[in-house]
Amino acid sequence: MMQVKATVDGGFPVCEIDDRLYGSFIEHLGRAIYTGIYEPSHPGADADGFRTDVLELVRELRVPIVRYPGGNYASAYNWEDGVGPKASRRARLDLAWRAGEPNLVGIGEFARWAKKAGSEVMMALNLGTRGIEETRNQVEYCNHPGGTYFSDLRHSHGNPEPYNFKVWCLGNEMDGPWQVGCKTAEEYGKLAREVGKALKLFDPSLQLVVCGSSGPGMPTFPQWEATVLDLCQEQADFLSLHTYAKKVGDDSATFLGETTQFEAFIKTVESTVEFARARARSKKRIKLSVDEWNVWYHSDAAAAKVEPWSVGPRLLEDVYTLEDALVVGAFLIVLLRHADSVRMACLAQLVNTIAPIMTEPGGPAWRQTIFYPFLHASLYGRGRALPTSVASPAYENAKHGQVPYLDAMSVLSPNGREVTVFCVNRSPDSKAALELRLGGFSKISVLEHLVLSHPDPLAVNDKAHPELVIPRKAQGALVDRDLLKATIEPYSWNVLRLSVE
Ligand code: AHR
């Protein structure tokens, strides 16, 4: 049994956590839209054609904001194709994923779906094939009350109320050679600055996200960030980060350590933002939007076999293991640790496509393993982030160096009466005796200890066994004055909920 000591300082919260840390993402990709959120012929579809079983699961996750319509898809998307009477909408070829796109879901339908889901929309603009003209028309169509050509067009489409989308992404992964219309940092930075200027002239309260690198492995990282920020310091409110963890072969130790690389990525971007701010002599603090993050590797081989130009193909349908859920939990801990700079994040994605929710056309919807750490963080990870230090034994890894077996982060609830400690154990075979000292509270007691684990680290939830990997309550956690003692199982995700005064 490993001995792990930790401290939580209740007296000095790191920051208020922005609820939008628990955002997600739906792209016109694979079956995310068609047979994911939208399936008019499904027995459980509502009058708008949305699957109510999926809506219920999304509501359970309490997702505050959903990025839409891409992703790579956004970079060649014409928003006009997805508005107006469905019968006259144009079917198009989606070049990003080489799929057919009937455009039966567009801005209006998605706004409606998001409202039903209880989510705000983060609208991603096409800065691949388009520019200032089309994006200023789009924002007028979406947000202007009426009396102009594009706002009246929305009225004529049966939507008199403006959508009032507040958060706009100025393109997607514009540094990526796979992107339709990819650009150099200078080209992108100038375009984003001018589009941003137009959007802020329309409404200065809009929050704009400029593209950072598509990942820390890009050859232009982090010079891309520095150049783009130099050009867009005035217009940008957020800088985006994207990251996906992959398992190579059966190397679990490296895979479980991937989030240490993610943390280094965040730190570099935080420093670059400060560097650019100093160069601009600016007081403004641009925040980070990790608007794509997840585990993604199971579906890599299947992607090559998909028939091109089919509608709603089975693409990127990763079936997640318990091990993947631990990595997602470790991602969430890192996001919380940097909640002062990371104000928004989107689990990529939400339904079917690298997603916590899976569906079968005409059939059921179910929760993947990764659903649970995200659910726990979304439910109990709101409020104030508390400084949490963990002294854990570590393992040596060729790619990541020293990786601590245990990682943890704590949150004080908005009413100040609960502390939740999120904790992951990366050891496949060692339990940990956790002793965590909580400063700043007079009375502490254990409310519950939830654990996600399974004897088989590769266990999954699927249509036949949708509840093979589910959280359960653990016994034995106790508090002695200010000391919490709990046993943390090998390969487990833990949620220790404490009542505090
Ligand atoms: O989320 C899947 C894809 O990953 C997105 O379309 C793209 O932005 C990223 O490369």
Residues whose N, C-alpha, C, O or C-beta is under 5 A from the ligand:
A	BS01	AHR	G71 N72 Y73 E173 A348
